[in-house]
Amino acid sequence: MNKSSKQPFLITSAARSQEELFRARHRRYLLMMSGRAGLLVLGTVVVSVRPPVMWPWLVLCVAGMVLLPWIAVLVANDRPARPTTERAASTLADEPRQTADRASALKKREMTCPTIWP
């Protein structure tokens, strides 16, 4: 380890804690909402100054103010993908239940729509 380095080396492959992930998503959300507030201020300044090409600026500001909340919510609700081993384990655990669900759905369909052969 380098003596001048203050950061310890990461020697584990463990995922970041849920609390740390939540804080990071919360920061991104606040940053994007701050950008939306900045667009509101910019739109107000553009209207008060009345530059010769005002409409494209206003359209960009309004589009940003409409799209940023939607994007911010998507980013805030985003979680990292599960590792493939975890996905495989959950798929294997759900397989018997899914097979039983399919069998009951087929049986129900046969009961409601009987097949008539000539």
Rosetta silent file (secondary structure, phi, psi, omega in degrees, C-alpha in Angstrom):
SEQUENCE: MNKSSKQPFLITSAARSQEELFRARHRRYLLMMSGRAGLLVLGTVVVSVRPPVMWPWLVLCVAGMVLLPWIAVLVANDRPARPTTERAASTLADEPRQTADRASALKKREMTCPTIWP
SCORE:     score description
SCORE:     0.000 S_00000001
   1 L     0.000  136.250 -179.713    0.000    0.000    0.000 S_00000001
   2 L   -69.637  132.411 -176.387    1.285    3.423   -0.911 S_00000001
   3 L   -68.133  -29.174 -178.571    2.171    5.474    2.198 S_00000001
   4 L   -81.823  -12.032 -179.131    0.823    8.699    0.711 S_00000001
   5 L   -79.128  128.607  178.391   -2.516    7.098   -0.114 S_00000001
   6 L   -92.385  -24.235 -178.287   -5.265    7.825    2.421 S_00000001
   7 L   -82.973  131.919  175.580   -7.882    5.570    0.799 S_00000001
   8 L   -74.538  156.462  177.206   -7.795    1.878    1.735 S_00000001
   9 L   -77.090  142.204  176.052   -7.813   -0.720   -0.992 S_00000001
  10 L   -86.634  115.066 -175.440  -11.082   -2.472   -1.678 S_00000001
  11 L  -112.948   14.689 -179.040  -10.385   -6.178   -1.278 S_00000001
  12 L  -125.545  157.780  176.513  -13.922   -7.521   -1.413 S_00000001
  13 L  -103.886   16.135 -179.849  -16.438   -8.052   -4.159 S_00000001
  14 L   -66.614  146.410  179.064  -19.344   -7.254   -1.827 S_00000001
  15 L   -73.253  159.854  176.641  -21.975   -4.898   -3.173 S_00000001
  16 L   -66.684  153.178 -177.849  -22.430   -1.420   -1.784 S_00000001
  17 L   -68.114  157.343  179.506  -24.897   -1.162    1.102 S_00000001
  18 H   -62.341  -36.639  179.482  -28.536   -0.302    0.430 S_00000001
  19 H   -64.628  -41.514  179.033  -28.144    2.893    2.455 S_00000001
  20 H   -66.584  -40.781  177.078  -25.190    4.015    0.335 S_00000001
  21 H   -63.716  -40.744  179.102  -27.067    3.240   -2.879 S_00000001
  22 H   -63.459  -44.060  179.332  -30.086    5.187   -1.610 S_00000001
  23 H   -61.946  -40.487  179.800  -27.946    8.226   -0.744 S_00000001
  24 H   -65.134  -43.066  177.812  -26.349    8.182   -4.204 S_00000001
  25 H   -65.427  -38.157  179.090  -29.749    7.989   -5.911 S_00000001
  26 H   -63.846  -41.840  177.817  -31.061   10.751   -3.645 S_00000001
  27 H   -62.697  -43.554  178.602  -28.122   13.007   -4.580 S_00000001
  28 H   -61.720  -41.454  178.953  -28.712   12.413   -8.299 S_00000001
  29 H   -62.346  -46.796  179.668  -32.406   13.220   -7.875 S_00000001
  30 H   -63.116  -38.400  178.250  -31.652   16.461   -6.022 S_00000001
  31 H   -63.047  -43.699 -179.853  -29.085   17.435   -8.646 S_00000001
  32 H   -68.664  -37.041  177.619  -31.585   16.903  -11.456 S_00000001
  33 H   -69.940  -31.136  173.955  -34.316   18.827   -9.628 S_00000001
  34 H   -66.212  -38.241  174.812  -31.829   21.646   -9.075 S_00000001
  35 H   -62.070  -36.946  176.957  -31.258   21.652  -12.837 S_00000001
  36 H   -65.075  -43.156  177.014  -35.009   21.961  -13.292 S_00000001
  37 H   -62.461  -38.760  177.139  -35.087   24.960  -10.959 S_00000001
  38 H   -62.329  -38.745  177.008  -32.184   26.440  -12.935 S_00000001
  39 H   -65.928  -35.704  176.609  -34.183   26.019  -16.151 S_00000001
  40 H   -63.400  -44.794  178.109  -37.115   27.827  -14.528 S_00000001
  41 H   -63.999  -44.104  179.268  -34.842   30.742  -13.592 S_00000001
  42 H   -61.054  -42.333  177.391  -33.297   30.753  -17.086 S_00000001
  43 H   -62.421  -39.658  177.769  -36.763   30.809  -18.661 S_00000001
  44 H   -64.544  -43.223  178.756  -37.758   33.729  -16.442 S_00000001
  45 H   -63.990  -41.505 -179.721  -34.615   35.643  -17.387 S_00000001
  46 H   -62.764  -41.670 -179.945  -35.193   34.957  -21.092 S_00000001
  47 H   -66.416  -40.717 -177.537  -38.766   36.259  -20.865 S_00000001
  48 H   -73.028  -32.007 -178.815  -37.725   39.394  -18.973 S_00000001
  49 H   -81.237  -31.027 -177.890  -34.767   40.194  -21.296 S_00000001
  50 L    53.233   66.731  176.979  -36.741   39.420  -24.511 S_00000001
  51 L   -70.546  164.963 -178.481  -33.861   38.468  -26.807 S_00000001
  52 L   -62.465  -31.025 -179.607  -34.504   38.454  -30.574 S_00000001
  53 L  -113.034   67.253 -173.518  -34.602   34.629  -30.699 S_00000001
  54 H   -80.339  -37.567 -171.399  -36.678   34.026  -27.560 S_00000001
  55 H   -63.727  -42.377  177.609  -38.947   31.134  -28.634 S_00000001
  56 H   -61.986  -36.349  178.659  -36.316   28.414  -29.146 S_00000001
  57 H   -66.409  -41.838  179.111  -34.890   29.178  -25.690 S_00000001
  58 H   -66.102  -39.173  178.076  -38.320   29.024  -24.101 S_00000001
  59 H   -62.978  -42.708  178.349  -39.129   25.747  -25.849 S_00000001
  60 H   -64.329  -41.433  179.409  -35.863   24.230  -24.588 S_00000001
  61 H   -64.200  -46.111 -179.522  -36.514   25.463  -21.034 S_00000001
  62 H   -65.655  -42.594  178.410  -40.078   24.128  -20.973 S_00000001
  63 H   -61.154  -41.955  177.674  -39.032   20.802  -22.497 S_00000001
  64 H   -64.785  -39.767 -179.925  -36.298   20.479  -19.877 S_00000001
  65 H   -70.029  -25.943  177.991  -38.693   21.348  -17.054 S_00000001
  66 H   -83.847  -42.085 -175.630  -41.161   18.729  -18.290 S_00000001
  67 H   -79.746  -32.985 -176.149  -38.655   15.945  -19.045 S_00000001
  68 H   -60.756  -42.856  177.681  -36.290   16.372  -16.083 S_00000001
  69 H   -61.254  -40.002  179.875  -38.763   15.253  -13.363 S_00000001
  70 H   -63.403  -46.808  179.663  -39.610   12.136  -15.353 S_00000001
  71 H   -65.485  -39.426 -179.242  -35.940   11.314  -15.915 S_00000001
  72 H   -63.138  -39.587  178.511  -35.105   12.134  -12.280 S_00000001
  73 H   -67.645  -41.001  177.317  -37.713    9.689  -10.995 S_00000001
  74 H   -61.085  -43.487 -179.760  -36.441    6.976  -13.334 S_00000001
  75 H   -68.152  -40.114 -178.357  -32.869    7.556  -12.154 S_00000001
  76 H   -67.422  -32.304 -179.743  -33.890    7.730   -8.483 S_00000001
  77 H   -88.477   -3.870 -178.365  -35.773    4.431   -8.689 S_00000001
  78 L   -72.762  136.613  174.883  -32.989    2.697  -10.603 S_00000001
  79 L  -123.586  154.603  177.910  -31.149   -0.056   -8.794 S_00000001
  80 L   -65.444  150.698 -179.714  -28.074   -1.925   -9.897 S_00000001
  81 L   -65.530  147.004  177.065  -28.699   -5.172  -11.708 S_00000001
  82 L   -73.195  148.743  176.730  -28.604   -8.344   -9.666 S_00000001
  83 L   -62.428  154.195 -177.466  -25.636  -10.633  -10.242 S_00000001
  84 H   -61.854  -32.641  179.087  -26.267  -13.507  -12.633 S_00000001
  85 H   -67.069  -37.958  178.785  -25.855  -16.079   -9.851 S_00000001
  86 H   -69.072  -39.976  178.067  -28.589  -14.390   -7.813 S_00000001
  87 H   -64.438  -41.710  179.916  -30.877  -14.197  -10.857 S_00000001
  88 H   -63.787  -40.205 -179.886  -30.256  -17.872  -11.632 S_00000001
  89 H   -65.836  -42.256  179.934  -31.034  -18.854   -8.035 S_00000001
  90 H   -69.626  -33.182  177.207  -34.300  -16.886   -8.006 S_00000001
  91 H   -66.375  -42.626  178.847  -35.286  -18.363  -11.385 S_00000001
  92 H   -66.092  -35.640  179.623  -34.673  -21.894  -10.126 S_00000001
  93 H   -70.034  -32.490 -178.304  -36.674  -21.177   -6.975 S_00000001
  94 H   -84.323  -14.780 -173.544  -39.621  -19.829   -9.012 S_00000001
  95 H   -59.177  -47.724  179.917  -39.630  -22.656  -11.591 S_00000001
  96 H   -61.931  -38.234 -179.898  -41.862  -25.166   -9.673 S_00000001
  97 H   -66.485  -41.765  179.573  -44.388  -22.437   -8.900 S_00000001
  98 H   -65.794  -37.998  178.534  -44.466  -21.285  -12.528 S_00000001
  99 H   -64.065  -42.872  178.590  -44.953  -24.868  -13.735 S_00000001
 100 H   -65.457  -39.710  177.919  -47.874  -25.315  -11.342 S_00000001
 101 H   -63.155  -42.153  178.489  -49.363  -21.989  -12.471 S_00000001
 102 H   -63.354  -42.736 -179.232  -49.114  -23.023  -16.135 S_00000001
 103 H   -63.742  -42.328  179.503  -50.749  -26.383  -15.410 S_00000001
 104 H   -68.661  -34.488  177.651  -53.655  -24.773  -13.560 S_00000001
 105 H   -66.439  -41.299  178.272  -54.084  -22.193  -16.363 S_00000001
 106 H   -64.801  -41.237  179.960  -54.209  -24.970  -18.979 S_00000001
 107 H   -64.396  -41.381  179.517  -56.715  -26.934  -16.914 S_00000001
 108 H   -64.769  -40.791  179.406  -58.887  -23.839  -16.467 S_00000001
 109 H   -64.454  -40.261  179.155  -58.749  -23.116  -20.215 S_00000001
 110 H   -65.474  -33.932 -179.571  -59.764  -26.690  -21.016 S_00000001
 111 H   -72.824  -35.587 -177.244  -62.706  -26.431  -18.638 S_00000001
 112 H   -86.490  -29.265 -177.889  -63.977  -23.149  -20.116 S_00000001
 113 L  -126.857   79.969 -179.610  -63.238  -23.900  -23.803 S_00000001
 114 L   -68.389  145.124  179.619  -63.731  -27.587  -24.514 S_00000001
 115 L   -91.624  130.146  178.951  -62.276  -28.826  -27.777 S_00000001
 116 L  -111.993  119.784  179.549  -64.679  -30.614  -30.077 S_00000001
 117 L   -99.897  141.395  178.785  -63.138  -33.011  -32.580 S_00000001
 118 L   -72.005    0.000    0.000  -65.142  -34.218  -35.611 S_00000001
